[in-house]
């Protein structure tokens, strides 16, 4: 049994929400649901179905008007950082990682493993944004171009963070089973990176296979494929840049779709994928210093608020600031820290878990302060999300609750 905030969490995790003062309405590209004090004090909200519970009577709510818990490097739980440690590098990884795996395998693995829970467990724990990195083990790369695989499910695509974690099909299967069992819960499946060899002819083989997996894999017998659960272009006919601002959650419920698949623009074109470059902005502080991360994230929110107000949503680099938006609050080891930890075996906080311990307990407080100040908070990601006190999921669900008028009885 783990604990979520102060509430014991077992098979059916619950958060008990006492009445809180309603926060200031965040500046978003669309109107936030009317705020009102939560009259249903002490109502239990299940983390595996919180969207359906909280927004049952606020079906016009858009994803950008929600506070969405997420995880960084969501699929990196399978990188073993305890003896025996045998991290396997992915194709195209920097030679530094191969050297690190050879010199100090457990420390190298600890600086790559970012979560303790698998994707299904994260979703049951309240997470609705998944940061997905896909690759191929370096020792399993084809040596020359091939025709598309007849069975894309057999191609060794993996979840990764420089090192191999799990088979991609395993993680996607967990997501699909959750999506089928919880049809009102909207999952943002953000394939941030597909890290391959750099050879376009060989990489095309793997990108085509990834497309095939998303079209063919089913989470359970009779279950849907990812594309059958997705916000397809046919059923959700809005520009990708407005997916977060123009689609009410009630629309997704009506069409019985609950998986928003975002992919890089170099993926094969498909009616079920949406462009992550247009749909979401996710600026990266790239620091291992908590105060620097806090300042950077606060500045990102200020820029986002200004761009929403002015309507100048796209910056010089092509980033879309007015749609779905991620505050990355995990810490990233500097090159100096990485070298000292792995190659010199000196230094403190030589794992992503140790770095998470420096910041996670402050994140809920920062988010509450920014949201109540009217900043346009949206998606929040950290490493080891369940190791936070107060719980980040707990706090975000409270803030969502207080954005919605719950005077209508019968939430459930």
N, C-alpha and C positions, 0 to 999 in steps of 0.2 A: 504494500500500500504506500502511495506517495501522498504528499500533502500539497494542496493548491491554496496558497495563502494560509489561512487558518483552518480551512475546511478539509477533513479527511477525504481522500479520493480513492475509490475502489473501482469496481467494474463500471459503475455508472457515475462518473464524476459530476459533482454539483458545486455550484457557487451560491452561497446565500447572500443576497443583495439587500442590505439595509438601506433605508431611504437616505439619499445624499442630496445636498444642494445641487441644483441643476447647473452645469457648467455654461459658460458663455458659448453662444453658437459659433462654431468654427467657420472661418471664411472659406467657402468651397465654391466650386464652379456651378453648383446647383444648390437650391435651398435645402438646408438641413431640416429634418422633421422638427415640429414645434417642441420646444423643451418644456417640461413640466416636472415638478417634484414627483418622485416615484412613490405613489401611494400604496403600492403593494409591497410594503416593507417586509423583509425577511422571506421574499419569494425565492424559491430555489431555481437556479438556472443551470441546466445541464450543459457541460462544456462540449458534449458531442452533438448538441442540437440547438446551440444558442441563437443562431440567426433565425431559425424558425420560431423560436419562443419570443425573442425580443422584438422582432419586426413583424409579428403576425398581424398587428393592427396598424402597421406603417409600411404598407406594401409599395408605396411610392418611393421608398428610400433607395438611393443609388449607392454603389460601392464606395465612391469617394466621400460620401457622407457618413460612412462607418469608420470605426476604429478597429482595425483588423490585426490580430496577432499573427506574427509570422516567424519563421526561423531562417537563419543564415546557413548556407551549405546544408540544406535540410537532409540530404541523402548521405551525409558523411559519417553516420553512426556505425557503419560496418568496418571502419578502419581500426584495427585492433592496436591499442596502445599499451597493452600489458603483456608480459612474457607468456608465450613466445610471440614476438613482434616480427612480422615479415611483410612490411609494406611493399606493394608492387606498384611501380610507376605506370602512368598511362602514356599512351603514344603522344608525342609532341611536347611532353613536359620538359622543363628546363633541366639540363644535366645536374644542376644543384640538387634536385630532389633524389635522383638516383644515387648521388654521392652521399646525401644525408641518410638515405635508407641503408646504405652500406656501413657508414661510420657509426651511427647511433640510432638504430631502427625504432626503438620505443619512443625516444624523444621526437624523432622526425614524425612518427605517427601521431603523437600527442599534439603536435603543431598543425595537424591536418584534420583530425577528428573533431567535429564541431557540435555533435549532438549525441545524446545517449539513447534516444528513442527512435524507432523506425517511423516511416511516414504515416502508417496507420495509427500508431500510438500518438503521434503529434496531433493528428486530426481529431482523435477522440479527446485529446487534452485541450482542445479549443483553437488550435492553429488553423488558419484558413488561407495563409499564403505560404507556398513552398518554393524555395530557391533551389532550382534543379540544375545540376552540372552533369553532363553526359560525356563519356569518353570510351576508349577501347584500351584494354591492357596492352602495354608496349610489346609484350612477347607474343601477342596474338594478332598482330597486324598483318594483313595480306601483303604479299611482296610485289604484286603488280595488279593493275586494274582488272576488275571482273564485271560480268553482267550482274544486274540486280539479283540478290539472293531469292531463290524460290520460296524459302521459308525465312522471312525476316526475324522471326522469333528465335531462330538458332544463331543469329549473329551476336557475338559477344559484346554487346553494348553494356556499359556499366554506369552506375552512379559513382561519382568520384570527387575528390578534392586533391588533385595532383596525384594521389594514390587511389587505387581501386577500393571501392566500398562494397556495394552489392551489385548483382545483375539488375539492369534497368527494369527488366520485366518483373522482377520481384517487387520493387518499389512501386511501379505503376499498378501492379495488381492490388497492392494494399490500398492505394488511392481509389481505384475503381470499386472495390468492395465497400469502402466507406461511402462513396458517392451513391451507390445503389441503395445502401441501407439508410441513408440520410438525405433524401431528395431535396430538402429545402436548404441544405448547407452549401453555399457557393464557395468553391475551391479555386483559388488562383494558382495555376500550375505553370510557373514561370521558368521556362528552360533558358536560363541566362547564358549558358555556354555549352557548345558542343565542341570539345577540344579534341582535335584529330591530328593528322600527320603534317598538314600543310601542303600535301600533294593533292591538287584539285581532283585528279582522276581517281585516286584511291579514296579520298574523302567522300566523293559522290556516292560510292558504294555504301558507306556507313550512313550518310544522310538519307539515302533512299530506304535503307533498312529501318532507320528510326521512324520515318514516315509510315512504313509498313506496320511497325509495332503499334503505333498509335491508332491505326485503322483496324488492326486485327485482334490484339490481345483483349481478352475478356477477364474481368476480375473473378468471376465465378460462373458456373454452368448457367447459361441463360442470361447472364449479366450483359451489360452494355460494354462496347468498346469505348475508348477515350473519345473518339470522334462522334460516337452516338450520344455521349453525355455532354458534348462541348457546346459552347456558344457559337454555333456555326454562322457563317456569313449569310446563309439563306434565312435562318430563323431569327437571328439578331442582326438586322439589316441597318447598322449604323457604322460610320467610319471608325476605324480602330482607335483613333485618338479620343473618341468620345464614349468608349465602352464603359468607362468608370462613371461618366457624368450623365449619360442619357438613358441608361437601361434600368428601370425600376426592378427591385428584387421580385416584385409580384409578377413581372413579365417572365423572368426566368422560371418562376414556379409554374406559371401557366403553360409554358412550352415544355416543361419537364426537363430542363437542362440545368446542370450545376457544376460544370467544369469549364473554366476559362483558361484555354491553353495559349500561352504566349511563347513565341519562338523567334529566334534571330531571323533577319531578312534573308540570310543565305540558305535557309531551309527550303526544300521543295514547296512550291505553292500548293495550298490545299484550302478547301472551303471550311475546314474545321479549325485551322490555326489562325491566330491573330498576331499581328506584328508587335513584338515587345518594344521595338524602337519607337513606335507611335503611341502605344497604349500606356506605357508606364515610364516613370523616371525614378532612378535609384542611385543618387549621388553617393560616392564612397569616400568617407573621411580618411581612410588609409592611415590609421594611427594606432599606437598602443598606449596612448596617454588618455585617461578618461576625460579630463577637462578639455582637451583639444577636440575630442569626439563630441562632447556636449556642445561646445561653441560652434563647431562646424554644422551640426544638425540644426541648431537654432538658427544659424544663418541661412541654411537651405530653406527652412520653413518661411523665413522672412522674404526670401527671394520668390518663393512659390506664391505667397500671399500677394506680393506686388505684381507678379505676372498675371495672376487670376484677376486682379483688380483692373489692370491695364489692358488685358486681352492679348498681350504679347507672350503667347504661351511657349513658343519655340525659340530656344537660344541659338547662338552661332554654331554650336556643335550638333544641332538637330535634336536636342533633348526636349521632350514635351512635358512641361512643368504643371499643366492644368488638369491632367487626367489622374490616373492612379499614381500614387506617390509613396515611395519607400524611404523611411528613415532607417539607415543602417547604423545600429548602435553597438555592434560587436567591435572588439578590438582586434587589430591586425598586427602581428609581430613585425617590428622593423627589421631591416636586413642585419643590423648589428646584433639585435637580440637573437635572431635566428642563427647567425653564425656562432655566437657565444654559446648558446644552448646546445646546438647540435655538434659543432666541430671542436669547441673548446671545453664543453661540459662545465660551463660556469654560468652563473646568473640565476635570477629568480623568475617566477612566472614563465616556466618553460613548457607550457601547454596552453591550448586554447581554453581549456577548463579553468586554469589558473588566471588567465586574462579575463575570462568571463566573471570570475569572482571579484575582480576589481571594479566592475561596472554594473553588473546585473541588478544589484540591490538598490541602485539609484535610478534606474530607468523608469520605473512606475511613477516615481515622484516627479521626474522631469516631464513625462508625458502629461500628467495631471496638470502641472503648472502651465505648460504650453497650450494645452487644449482649453483650459479655463481662461487663458489670456486671449483666446480667439484665433490662435494659429491654426492653419489648415492641416492638422495631423491626419494621417490616414492609415498606412501600413507600417508596422514596427517590427524589426527583426533583430534578434540577438542569437548568440551561440548558447547552447545548453539552457534553453528557454525556461525549463521547469525549475532550474536552480536560481530562483530570484525571490527575494523577500523584502517588500511585499511582492506577490506574484504579478508579473506583467499581464498575463491572461486575465487574472482576477480584476485588475484595475481597468483594463480596456473594456471588459464586459460591463463593469459598473458605469463607465462613461457612456457606453452605448445605451444602457438602460436609461440613463438620465437625459439622453437626447430625444427620447420617445415619450409621448403622452400615454401613460399606462392607466388612465382613469377607466378605460374599458375593462371590465372584469373578464375573467376566464382565460387569461394567458396560459398557454400550455402546449 
